[in-house]
Structure formats: C-alpha cells, structure tokens
Amino acid sequence: MKLKSISKYISKILRHEPEIIGITLDEHGWANVDELIKGIQETHPDFNKDLLEIIVAEDNKQRYSFNGNHTLIRANQGHSILVDVELEKVIPPSVLYHGTGEKFVSSIQQQGLIPKSRLYVHLSKDIETALSVGKRHGKPVVFQIDTQRMVEDHIDFYLSANQVWLTRHVPVQYLQLLDEHNDEK
C-alpha cells in the first residue's frame, strides 16, 4: 500500500471533496476518523487507523491534525471548501515570501496575490521554502511581501498549525519580485 498516494487522497478529501467518500466536515473542517477510514477502505481495503496515524505523524508538511483523543481529523490549511479552522490573528515577521511559477508573474503584478480556489494566500517564512513551492509551478520565481506595511494597513495574517503563513489577499503595492533569487539553485 502506497502511503504517499493515500495521503494525497486524504488531502483531497479533507481540503476539497469530502463527499467523494460520503463524509461531511463540520464547520471547523473536522471529519470523524472512523468514517474517513471506512470511506477510504472502499478503494483501499487494507487501510486502517494505524496507517492513518503513520501518515499524520510522518507527513513532512504536517498537513493534518487530530483532536485530543484522535477521534477527529482535519487538514491544517489549503481548503477550497468553506471551513473555519479556527485560525487566530498573528503578527507576522516584517517580510514573508511567495513562490510561484514564472508564467504567473504578469498576472500577479496586475492583481496581487489572490487565493484562487483556496480560502487564503499561502506565504513562506524564507526564500528557500518559497523557491521549493515555486518549483511545483514550473520555473520558480519568488515575491517578497512587505508584511510590516500590510499590518500597518490593518491587513490580517494567520499562522496555520503547520507553520504556513496565511492572508486573504496581497495587493500589488506590497509585492516585490526578487530577481536575484529567481534563478534555479
């Protein structure tokens, strides 16, 4: 059984389409663990709670969280469905970064960073992480975000359980394309 492919399937279920296995999420994005396992077993009969525990514990991006007694699970961020994962407003570092593909630069420079199908724009705390994210979209480029000015202008930031910085929108006046960091490393 390939845990990586099942982890991607769980991500799809908990972030975007719980209905594909016949479950629902509560208003905070929580799913019943037993129902999730039963739904996944329809296509992966050998899947069980022990494997789910391994996936959650070993996920290098810490995509998922259990509640205290491990009866509920949710994705930490990245949802396209409307849920409130109970994020608290947090003051970010004075600068954050956003990695994307070179093909999106023109659009970003016109409309800023928008969440598209997600609820939030995802930002990174360092250039290396942003470059890694950008590589998923072709030739990577990195934008630097003046989060200090955004906070001064009363724009809210959140930090997900897996340490991804989130905001609803980054207008163009807070963006700077970092040419010196946009070559492949």
N, C-alpha and C positions, 0 to 999 in steps of 0.2 A: 504494500500500500504506500503510495507516494504522499507523504505528509505535506509537501510543498503545494501540490495541486489541491489537496483538501483545504489547506489554509487559504488559498486563493478563493476557493468555493465558499468558505465560511465568510471571508471578507465581502464577497458579492452578496451573500445572504444578509449579513448584519449591517452593511452600508447602503445597499441599493434595492434588493429584491427578496425580502423575507418570504413573500408569497410563493416563490418557486418551490419551497418545500412545505408550504401550507402553515407557516407560523406567522405570528404578528409580534411586533415590538411594542413595548409600552412607550409612553410619551418621552421617556429618557433614553430610549434605544436599547433597553434590556430585553433579552429573549430568555425563555425558560430553557435551561441546559438540557433537560430530558427531551423536550420537544425538538430542540435543534439536533440532538444526536439521532433521534428517531427519524427525522426528516432526511438527514444525511445518509442514514443506513439504507434508504430506498435505492440509492445508487452505489453506495459503498457499504455492503452488508457487514464487513468486519470492523467498521468504525465503532468506537466506544468512548466512554468517559476518560479512560486512561490516555488514549491517543489525543483527545481534546486537551487534557491537562498538559501533555507534552508540547502540543502546538502552541498553546498560550505561553508556556514557560520559555520555550526556545525561540520564539519569534523575535528576530533581531531588531525589528522595528517596533516591538511592543504594541501591536495593533489592537489587542484585546485586553479586557479586564473582566474579572469575576467579581461578584459581590462577595461579602464576607464569608458566607457558607458555601460558595461555589454552586449555588442553585440557579443563578442568573449570569449571563454573559452579554457583553456589548463590545462594539468597535469603539475605540477611543476617539476617532475623528475620521473625516473623509466621507461622511454621509451625503447622499444625494436626496434622501428622503428626510422629511421634516421631523427631527427629533431634537430634544434639548438634553445634551449630555452633561448638563449642569456645570458648565464652564464658569469659572469666576474671572472677573476682570483682573488683569495683572499688568503692571507697568513693565514694558519690555526693555531690553538693552537699547541704547541710543541708536543702534544700527542693526538691521537684520538683512537677510538676503533672500532672493528668489531665483531659483534655477529653472530654466525652461529651454526650449529648442530655438535655434536661430530663426527658424521660419515664423515665430510668433512675435519677434521684436517690433515690427512695424505696428501691428495691432495693439500691443501693449503700450507703445509710445503714444498712441492715439487715445486709448480708452482707459489706461491704467491697468492694474491687475484686478480681475474680476473672478468670482468663484466658479463661473461657468455652471457646470451641473452639480457642483458641490455647494455646501452651505457657507464655507469660508475659503479665503485665500490662505494657502499654506506657505509659511516662511521658515527659513533656516537660520540658526544662530551663527553659522560660519560659512565661508566661501566653499570649502571642500564639500560640505553636505549639499549645498546648492548646486555645485557642479555635478555631483553624483545624480541628483534629481533631474537636472537638465539633460543628462545623457540619455534618459529614457525617452526623450522627445527629439532625438537627432543630435546635430552638432550643438553642444551646450553653450549657453550664454548665462551670465549672472547679472541681475539687477541688485543694486544696493538701495535699501529703503531707509529714509530718514525718519525713523520711528519716533525720535525725540520730538521733531516738529509735529508729527501726527498726533502724539499725545497732547502736546500744547494746544493743538487744534481740536481737542476733545474727541478723537477717534479711539475706539476701544480695541484692546488686544486681549487675547486669551492664550493660555498655555494648556495644551491637551495633556492627558495623563502620560502620554509617551513623548512629551517634551517637544512637540511641534507647535510653533507659534501660529496663531490664527487671528485673522481680522476679516471684516466683511468686504472690504474694497480698499485698494491702494490707488488713490488718484495720481495722475501723471506728475504733478508738481513735487511728489515725494520720491520719485524714482530717478536713479542714475545708472546707466548702462556701464558696467565695468569692463572696458575693452581689454585692459591688461590681464584680466583673469579669465578671458573668454576663449583662450586657445586650449586645445586638448592638452592635458597634462600627461 
